[in-house]
Amino acid sequence: MSISVRDVMQVDVATVEAGANIFDVARRMVDRGIGCLPVTRDGALVGIVCRSDVLPFEADPGRSTRIVDQVMATDLVTLSEEMSIAEAARIMARHHIRRAPVMRGATMVGLVSESDLLRPYVRTDTEILTEVEELLGLATFRGYKLRCEVREGAVTLTGVVPGPAPRALLLRTIHAIPGVVGVEDRLSVGEPTIRLDEVTYPS
């Protein structure tokens, strides 16, 4: 299953108005523990302001410029919510940015950071095993004894599968599971190891 930006984006996003005082923005960043805030004007996204934009004013309070829209970045790199996280990561790396607003048309619906894009891949072996076992329980493999072991994200499969095509599909699908770092194929092709009339089907 392909993971999209919609699946990992932050939706409760703090924003700041373009006419806000820089020192108020600095306090909000400190209070929330964040480094950047999207900037809006009349509800529309117009820029982004980062801690590096306001640091000079914190160091020198006597500076005359005190309004966010005078220091914010306006050449925004945005993402769409349907975009895959791999594509989003490539775009952010290409533009050397660590956060990007997520848009639905002209409306901002979220924010994505580098850590958000990595989150699906930080999974326990138990979580991965559960997902693989769901695949092994599909009708295609009923009557076939299949075994799975997961260790540090590496999946080892043993047993018999009904044919080359189901085997290839199973391996491709497991490779695509978030968190899987490799698949060791110890499968063979053959007849069911259990008679189909012995298989218990869920009611």
Secondary structure as the mmCIF struct_conf table of DSSP 4:
data_model
#
loop_
_struct_conf.conf_type_id
_struct_conf.id
_struct_conf.beg_label_comp_id
_struct_conf.beg_label_asym_id
_struct_conf.beg_label_seq_id
_struct_conf.end_label_comp_id
_struct_conf.end_label_asym_id
_struct_conf.end_label_seq_id
HELX_LH_PP_P HELX_LH_PP_P1 SER A 2 ILE A 3
STRN STRN1 SER A 4 SER A 4
HELX_RH_AL_P HELX_RH_AL_P1 VAL A 5 VAL A 8
STRN STRN2 GLN A 10 GLN A 10
BEND BEND1 ASP A 12 ASP A 12
STRN STRN3 VAL A 16 GLU A 17
TURN_TY1_P TURN_TY1_P1 ALA A 18 GLY A 19
STRN STRN4 ASN A 21 ASN A 21
HELX_RH_AL_P HELX_RH_AL_P2 ILE A 22 ARG A 32
TURN_TY1_P TURN_TY1_P2 GLY A 33 GLY A 33
BEND BEND2 GLY A 35 GLY A 35
STRN STRN5 CYS A 36 ARG A 41
TURN_TY1_P TURN_TY1_P3 ASP A 42 GLY A 43
STRN STRN6 ALA A 44 CYS A 50
HELX_RH_AL_P HELX_RH_AL_P3 ARG A 51 ALA A 59
TURN_TY1_P TURN_TY1_P4 PRO A 61 GLY A 62
BEND BEND3 SER A 64 SER A 64
STRN STRN7 ILE A 67 ILE A 67
HELX_RH_3T_P HELX_RH_3T_P1 VAL A 68 GLN A 70
TURN_TY1_P TURN_TY1_P5 VAL A 71 VAL A 71
STRN STRN8 ALA A 73 ALA A 73
BEND BEND4 ASP A 75 ASP A 75
STRN STRN9 LEU A 79 SER A 80
TURN_TY1_P TURN_TY1_P6 GLU A 81 GLU A 82
BEND BEND5 MET A 83 MET A 83
STRN STRN10 SER A 84 SER A 84
HELX_RH_AL_P HELX_RH_AL_P4 ILE A 85 ARG A 94
TURN_TY1_P TURN_TY1_P7 HIS A 95 HIS A 96
BEND BEND6 ARG A 98 ARG A 98
STRN STRN11 ARG A 99 ARG A 104
TURN_TY1_P TURN_TY1_P8 GLY A 105 ALA A 106
STRN STRN12 THR A 107 SER A 113
HELX_RH_AL_P HELX_RH_AL_P5 GLU A 114 LEU A 118
HELX_RH_3T_P HELX_RH_3T_P2 ARG A 119 TYR A 121
HELX_RH_AL_P HELX_RH_AL_P6 ASP A 125 LEU A 136
TURN_TY1_P TURN_TY1_P9 GLY A 137 GLY A 137
BEND BEND7 LEU A 138 LEU A 138
HELX_RH_3T_P HELX_RH_3T_P3 ALA A 139 PHE A 141
TURN_TY1_P TURN_TY1_P10 ARG A 142 GLY A 143
STRN STRN13 LEU A 146 ARG A 151
TURN_TY1_P TURN_TY1_P11 GLU A 152 GLY A 153
STRN STRN14 ALA A 154 VAL A 161
BEND BEND8 PRO A 162 PRO A 162
HELX_RH_AL_P HELX_RH_AL_P7 PRO A 164 HIS A 175
TURN_TY1_P TURN_TY1_P12 ALA A 176 ALA A 176
BEND BEND9 ILE A 177 ILE A 177
TURN_TY1_P TURN_TY1_P13 PRO A 178 GLY A 179
STRN STRN15 GLY A 182 VAL A 189
BEND BEND10 GLU A 191 GLU A 191
BEND BEND11 THR A 193 ILE A 194
HELX_RH_3T_P HELX_RH_3T_P4 LEU A 196 GLU A 198
HELX_LH_PP_P HELX_LH_PP_P2 VAL A 199 PRO A 202
#
